[in-house]
Amino acid sequence: MRIFDCPSVTNPVRADGSFSTFYVGITGVGPDSATLPATHRRSGAFGITRAIGFSDIIADGLSTTMVVVETLQIQGAWIQAGAATTRAVDPAERPYIGPNRPFGGNHRGGAYVLFADGSVRFAKDGVNPTVFESMATINGNDPYRMGELDGD
């Protein structure tokens, strides 16, 4: 299962023998985002009962919608699903990226982000929280340029 691990992490095996996930699916903005309908402004790519496709991401665009972000915080087994493998971008947890933050911690200075178009980009620790929140939604109608992941 090493193919699903962050290459910079030396020991991905958990105490129970399962492999930790270092990547979480983005549910949107706010702690309740996993329960929102796909049409809600704060909904992200993953949710408890919603299923989305590429056509649901038209408002923000595939290249500016985050799907998965790496993390070292609160990891579950990669096949576990649920809260251990999905995460909201919660404004109460700003700043978002860095050691002991909800995202990042695997790489110095930022975190790798998978976007809905299949591209992977590096988001720096100092990324503007408003930009990060906007990229966490599928229907916010608030696309940003990729250069805005570079931080302050």
C-alpha positions as CSV (number, residue, x, y, z in Angstrom):
1,M,0.0,0.0,0.0
2,R,3.0,2.3,-0.1
3,I,1.6,3.7,-3.4
4,F,-1.0,5.6,-1.3
5,D,1.6,7.0,1.2
6,C,3.4,10.3,1.2
7,P,7.0,9.4,0.1
8,S,8.5,11.7,2.8
9,V,6.9,9.8,5.7
10,T,9.1,6.9,6.9
11,N,6.6,4.8,8.9
12,P,3.0,4.9,7.6
13,V,2.0,1.7,9.5
14,R,-0.4,2.3,12.5
15,A,-0.3,0.3,15.7
16,D,-3.2,-1.9,14.5
17,G,-1.2,-2.8,11.3
18,S,-3.2,-0.7,8.9
19,F,-1.6,2.0,6.8
20,S,-2.3,5.7,7.8
21,T,-3.6,8.1,5.2
22,F,-1.7,11.2,4.7
23,Y,-4.3,12.7,2.4
24,V,-7.8,13.8,3.2
25,G,-10.8,14.5,1.0
26,I,-12.2,18.1,1.3
27,T,-15.8,18.3,2.4
28,G,-16.1,22.1,2.0
29,V,-16.0,25.1,4.3
30,G,-17.3,24.8,7.9
31,P,-17.7,21.9,10.3
32,D,-21.1,21.0,8.9
33,S,-19.9,20.9,5.2
34,A,-20.0,17.1,4.9
35,T,-23.8,17.2,5.5
36,L,-24.6,20.0,3.0
37,P,-26.2,19.3,-0.4
38,A,-24.0,19.6,-3.4
39,T,-25.7,22.8,-4.5
40,H,-24.8,24.6,-1.2
41,R,-22.2,27.4,-1.5
42,R,-19.9,25.8,1.1
43,S,-20.0,22.2,-0.2
44,G,-16.8,20.5,-1.2
45,A,-15.9,17.4,-3.3
46,F,-16.7,14.9,-0.5
47,G,-19.8,14.5,1.7
48,I,-21.6,12.0,3.8
49,T,-24.6,11.5,1.5
50,R,-23.8,13.5,-1.6
51,A,-22.1,12.2,-4.8
52,I,-20.7,14.7,-7.3
53,G,-19.3,14.6,-10.7
54,F,-17.2,16.9,-12.8
55,S,-20.4,18.6,-14.0
56,D,-21.1,19.7,-10.4
57,I,-17.9,21.8,-10.3
58,I,-18.7,24.1,-13.2
59,A,-19.2,27.2,-11.0
60,D,-15.7,27.3,-9.6
61,G,-13.8,25.3,-12.2
62,L,-11.9,22.0,-12.0
63,S,-8.5,23.7,-11.9
64,T,-9.3,25.8,-8.8
65,T,-11.3,23.3,-6.7
66,M,-9.4,21.3,-4.1
67,V,-10.3,17.6,-3.8
68,V,-7.5,16.2,-1.5
69,V,-4.9,17.9,0.7
70,E,-2.1,16.2,2.6
71,T,-2.1,16.2,6.4
72,L,-0.3,14.8,9.5
73,Q,-3.1,15.6,11.8
74,I,-5.8,13.1,12.8
75,Q,-5.0,10.3,10.5
76,G,-7.1,7.2,10.0
77,A,-6.5,4.1,7.9
78,W,-6.7,5.0,4.3
79,I,-9.6,2.6,3.7
80,Q,-11.5,3.7,6.8
81,A,-13.5,6.5,5.3
82,G,-15.5,9.0,7.3
83,A,-13.9,11.7,9.5
84,A,-10.5,10.1,9.5
85,T,-10.2,10.5,5.7
86,T,-12.2,13.6,5.0
87,R,-11.9,17.0,6.5
88,A,-13.6,20.4,6.4
89,V,-11.8,23.6,6.0
90,D,-13.0,25.2,9.2
91,P,-12.5,29.0,9.6
92,A,-12.0,28.4,13.4
93,E,-8.8,26.6,12.6
94,R,-7.0,29.4,10.6
95,P,-4.2,29.3,9.6
96,Y,-4.7,26.1,7.7
97,I,-1.3,24.8,6.6
98,G,1.7,24.0,8.7
99,P,3.0,21.8,11.5
100,N,0.2,21.1,14.0
101,R,-2.4,22.6,11.6
102,P,-5.3,20.8,9.9
103,F,-3.3,20.5,6.7
104,G,0.3,20.0,5.8
105,G,3.1,19.1,8.2
106,N,4.6,16.5,5.8
107,H,6.7,19.1,3.9
108,R,8.5,22.1,5.1
109,G,6.7,25.3,4.1
110,G,3.4,24.0,2.8
111,A,1.3,21.1,1.6
112,Y,0.5,19.3,-1.6
113,V,-3.0,19.8,-2.9
114,L,-4.8,17.6,-5.5
115,F,-7.3,19.6,-7.7
116,A,-10.4,18.3,-9.5
117,D,-8.6,18.6,-12.9
118,G,-6.0,16.1,-11.7
119,S,-3.2,18.6,-11.1
120,V,-1.2,18.7,-7.9
121,R,0.2,22.0,-6.6
122,F,2.1,23.1,-3.5
123,A,0.2,25.5,-1.2
124,K,2.5,27.5,1.1
125,D,2.0,27.8,4.8
126,G,1.1,31.5,4.4
127,V,-1.7,31.0,1.9
128,N,-4.5,33.5,2.3
129,P,-7.2,31.7,4.3
130,T,-9.9,33.3,2.1
131,V,-8.3,31.8,-1.0
132,F,-7.9,28.4,0.6
133,E,-11.6,28.4,1.7
134,S,-12.7,29.4,-1.8
135,M,-10.8,26.5,-3.3
136,A,-12.4,24.1,-0.9
137,T,-15.9,24.6,-2.4
138,I,-17.4,23.2,-5.6
139,N,-20.2,25.7,-6.0
140,G,-19.0,29.0,-4.4
141,N,-18.6,30.7,-7.8
142,D,-15.4,32.2,-6.5
143,P,-12.4,30.9,-8.6
144,Y,-8.9,32.1,-7.9
145,R,-5.7,32.0,-9.8
146,M,-3.2,29.2,-8.9
147,G,-0.6,31.8,-8.1
148,E,-2.6,32.7,-5.0
149,L,-1.5,29.5,-3.3
150,D,1.9,31.0,-2.9
151,G,1.0,32.7,0.4
152,D,1.9,36.1,1.7
